[in-house]
Amino acid sequence: DVEGLFTGSWAADAPNWSIDGLRHSVRPLFQYRVMPGADREVGVIPMTQRAVSVSVLEELDLADRLDAASTTDRQVMRFGVRNTIETRDAVLGSRELLRADLFTDWRQGPTDAETGRTDLLGSLSVSPASWVTLTSSARMPNGGGAARESLQTIALNSGDFWRTSFSWVELRELTQARQLIWEGRVTLNSVYSLVATLNYDALAGQTTYESIGIIQRIANSWELEYGVNKRMDPLNRGISSLGFHLRVRLFKF
């Protein structure tokens, strides 16, 4: 891994926009991996170890991949650049105003289909005020053409009490998708928070996922989330299922 850092700062002052100075950071990034073939005589691969999505850049390291047991011999090079513009913040120290990222991979695999440059992934995020963030992301195909995937998000927050976001997702793959995703979180007290998620499928004209849960902070380092979720399958006679989820996170060292 090789990463550089270039920074510049300016004494800009715009009290109406809560801007007290500007700092621009540019981080070019290069990563290189040589992966051995793990697909030789591995037998039956469990479902939980197969790739579940190709709509984002793949994880480079085998330890982070869900389908590590099915990878083939390959070389991977990732190129990217992160651009960030920040200003001073009296509470947080600094606040991000704008972020622009670009990433792409070049791979060499055992077949022509696994060799060459991958799609270009770009993301732009703007925070004109501390309580709102606008994000637009797109995955452009190698060779040009319409975006294979796009994501538009508006996130709102009141500080430490509540936050919510609305996202519009369009996926132009073999399986088309157009979904509106709402997520919300309300802090009840210093220990408990209420979270909820709702997915609406515009192509099916109905919700496909509903979830509500509780996040519990344990000491100063752990979060325990538990709740119920309901999934609806519009392509399979509207069959629905009810489930329970439990997640444990280490969020502070």
BELVENRA-V105394 format. One record per residue. N is the residue number from 1. RES is the residue in one small letter. PHI is phi as a letter, one per 20 degrees, with the letter a starting at -180 (* if undefined). Layout:
N&RES&PHI + N&RES&PHI
This chain:
1&d&* + 2&v&c + 3&e&c + 4&g&d + 5&l&b + 6&f&c + 7&t&c + 8&g&b + 9&s&c + 10&w&c + 11&a&e + 12&a&f + 13&d&c + 14&a&b + 15&p&g + 16&n&f + 17&w&d + 18&s&l + 19&i&d + 20&d&c + 21&g&n + 22&l&c + 23&r&c + 24&h&d + 25&s&c + 26&v&c + 27&r&c + 28&p&f + 29&l&c + 30&f&c + 31&q&c + 32&y&c + 33&r&c + 34&v&d + 35&m&d + 36&p&f + 37&g&f + 38&a&d + 39&d&e + 40&r&e + 41&e&l + 42&v&e + 43&g&m + 44&v&f + 45&i&e + 46&p&g + 47&m&g + 48&t&f + 49&q&d + 50&r&e + 51&a&f + 52&v&d + 53&s&b + 54&v&d + 55&s&e + 56&v&c + 57&l&f + 58&e&f + 59&e&f + 60&l&f + 61&d&e + 62&l&f + 63&a&f + 64&d&e + 65&r&e + 66&l&f + 67&d&d + 68&a&g + 69&a&f + 70&s&d + 71&t&f + 72&t&d + 73&d&g + 74&r&a + 75&q&c + 76&v&c + 77&m&c + 78&r&d + 79&f&d + 80&g&a + 81&v&b + 82&r&d + 83&n&d + 84&t&c + 85&i&d + 86&e&c + 87&t&c + 88&r&f + 89&d&c + 90&a&f + 91&v&e + 92&l&e + 93&g&n + 94&s&b + 95&r&c + 96&e&f + 97&l&e + 98&l&b + 99&r&b + 100&a&c + 101&d&c + 102&l&c + 103&f&b + 104&t&b + 105&d&d + 106&w&c + 107&r&c + 108&q&c + 109&g&c + 110&p&f + 111&t&c + 112&d&f + 113&a&f + 114&e&d + 115&t&c + 116&g&p + 117&r&f + 118&t&e + 119&d&f + 120&l&e + 121&l&d + 122&g&c + 123&s&b + 124&l&c + 125&s&c + 126&v&c + 127&s&c + 128&p&f + 129&a&b + 130&s&f + 131&w&d + 132&v&b + 133&t&c + 134&l&d + 135&t&c + 136&s&c + 137&s&c + 138&a&b + 139&r&d + 140&m&e + 141&p&f + 142&n&f + 143&g&o + 144&g&n + 145&g&o + 146&a&f + 147&a&f + 148&r&f + 149&e&b + 150&s&b + 151&l&b + 152&q&d + 153&t&c + 154&i&c + 155&a&d + 156&l&c + 157&n&b + 158&s&d + 159&g&o + 160&d&e + 161&f&e + 162&w&b + 163&r&b + 164&t&b + 165&s&b + 166&f&c + 167&s&c + 168&w&d + 169&v&d + 170&e&c + 171&l&c + 172&r&d + 173&e&d + 174&l&g + 175&t&d + 176&q&f + 177&a&b + 178&r&c + 179&q&c + 180&l&d + 181&i&d + 182&w&d + 183&e&c + 184&g&b + 185&r&b + 186&v&c + 187&t&e + 188&l&e + 189&n&a + 190&s&f + 191&v&d + 192&y&d + 193&s&c + 194&l&d + 195&v&c + 196&a&b + 197&t&b + 198&l&b + 199&n&d + 200&y&d + 201&d&e + 202&a&f + 203&l&f + 204&a&e + 205&g&m + 206&q&b + 207&t&f + 208&t&d + 209&y&b + 210&e&c + 211&s&b + 212&i&b + 213&g&b + 214&i&c + 215&i&d + 216&q&d + 217&r&e + 218&i&d + 219&a&l + 220&n&d + 221&s&c + 222&w&c + 223&e&c + 224&l&d + 225&e&d + 226&y&b + 227&g&a + 228&v&d + 229&n&b + 230&k&c + 231&r&d + 232&m&d + 233&d&d + 234&p&f + 235&l&e + 236&n&c + 237&r&l + 238&g&m + 239&i&f + 240&s&c + 241&s&c + 242&l&d + 243&g&c + 244&f&c + 245&h&c + 246&l&c + 247&r&c + 248&v&c + 249&r&c + 250&l&e + 251&f&d + 252&k&b + 253&f&e
